[in-house]
Amino acid sequence: MSISCCSNSYVLKLDERNTWNLRATKSTEAWLQRFAMTLALEHGHRREQPTITFVRGGGTGPPSTSLPWSPDSTALESLEMANWNRVRPGLSRFWSPPRGNDLVCELLNTASEKLEVLMMGEVVHPVYLKAAQSGGLPIHGALIALDGRGVVLAGANDAGKTTSCSRLPDRWKVLCDDETLVMKGEGNQYRAHPFPTWSNLLRSGLGASCDISRSVPLSAFFFLQKATSPEIVSLGRGHAAARINESADEVWTWRGQYLESKQLRAWRTQLFENACSMSANIPSYILRLDLYGRFWETIERILEDLPVPGT
């Protein structure tokens, strides 16, 4: 299937198993440039890797923000005639061929800045899906690192992830403060990749890049809870698996809201299986935080007693 595209293309690479070429039609070129800037993607094309082509569909959102016509209607009609499958995780829609790994992502034809940013958060769907198929998970958590060792501070929106990151001393690196993709590697080792805080983009617009290719070996999960006094509690595998699964589901819920029930059940089964595997290989803790405690010192003491990933 041939779609007329602009000359610029980008490479989204997490590892050799999860690498994508991204290209745009004239109607999506500016959107893809902004998306690539947000994720710190480089120009290029990897011939042996699958490609996601971004096109504009018709306006199916709120009447005040969506345009009724599709500038790429000819391309979309050709996909339908060629019996491409369609999956709609949210505002955007993915088309996949009967055979092959390339995808076409149909974006809303909208004038709404909010919807444009929301679609950026949605279109990482195939990246997360491929990570899950290889044992990985998206986690609702901040990714921080000390001496090259990654730690996830997981929690709901009001758990204190961003505040905790802002209080860390300079020896700690904050890679992201809300969403982390954990990838499974060789020998039950895991690496964590930072992803943007999409809600911040909605509030302040597209700004600083989040380099998703920059990963660190993951040493531990810390699930945050607010408390009047600090406390650390080690989790057994069962409780850890439940916490990891819950955190992954928080990331997935808004991206999979329009999936068919069969697809959603299959995805959630995969999430749970991966959470169980992670809980067996990555130590997990409840970290109860007060307003003034030096919680990072507790984390540092725990890291001293844990093996360095990959050794």
C-alpha positions, 0 to 999 in steps of 0.5 A: 500500500503506497501513501504519498508522504513527506521526505522527513521521517523519524526513528523511535527506538527503545531496543532492537525489538521495539523500533519504529519508523515514523512518517507523515503525509502533508496534512500530518507533517507539522504534528509529527514534527512536534511529536518527534521533538517531544520524544527527542526522536532523530531523523532517519529510517531503518529499512528492516523495521516497521513503519507507522504512517500518520494521516488525517481522518475526518472530524469525529470529535466535538463539532466546535473542534473537529473538521468534517472532511479528511485531507487523506480520504483517498488513502483511507479509502484504499486501506478499506478496499485492501481489507486493512483491520481497524483498531480505535484505542481512543481519538486516533485509529490504527490500520493494520494490513492482513499481512505485515507489520506496518501501520497507518495511524489515522488522526482526527482532523481537528483544530483543537490543541488539546485533542492534538496533544491527547493524540500524542499520548495515544499513538504510543499504543503500538509501542506499549503493546509490543513492549507488553508482548515481550514482557514489559509494562507501562507504569504510572510512576516517576523514573529516577536514577542514582549512579546509573541504577533506576528506581520507579516511584509509582502512585496515583495522580495525588500520591506525590510523585512530582513533589518527591522528584522536586525534593531529590538532591542533585546526585539523583537524576529525574528522567520523568515524573509520571509515566515509565515504560519498563522493558524486559531484556535478557536473563530476566533483567529490566530496563526503564524508559522515561515518557512525557507527562502528557497532562503537563503538555495540556497545561503548558504546551509542548516544551522540553523534550523527554528522551525516551531512548535514554534507559536505565537498568531497573533496581526497584519499585517504590509505591508511594503513600502519603503518611504522617510519619515515614515508613518503608514496607517490603512487599511479597510477590503477590502484593507486588504483582497486584500493585504493579498490575494496578499501576500499569492499568492506570496508564492503559485505561484511557488509551484503551477506552474504545477497544472491544471487550475481547481485545481489552480482556486479552490486554489485561491478561497480558498485563497481569502475567507481566506484572507477576513476572516483574514481581518475581525479579524486581524488589517492591516496597511501600514507601510512606511519605511525610512532608519533610522526611529525607525519603531518598536516604531510605531508598539509597540504603535499600539500593546498597543491599540490592544486587546491581542489575546485570551483575 
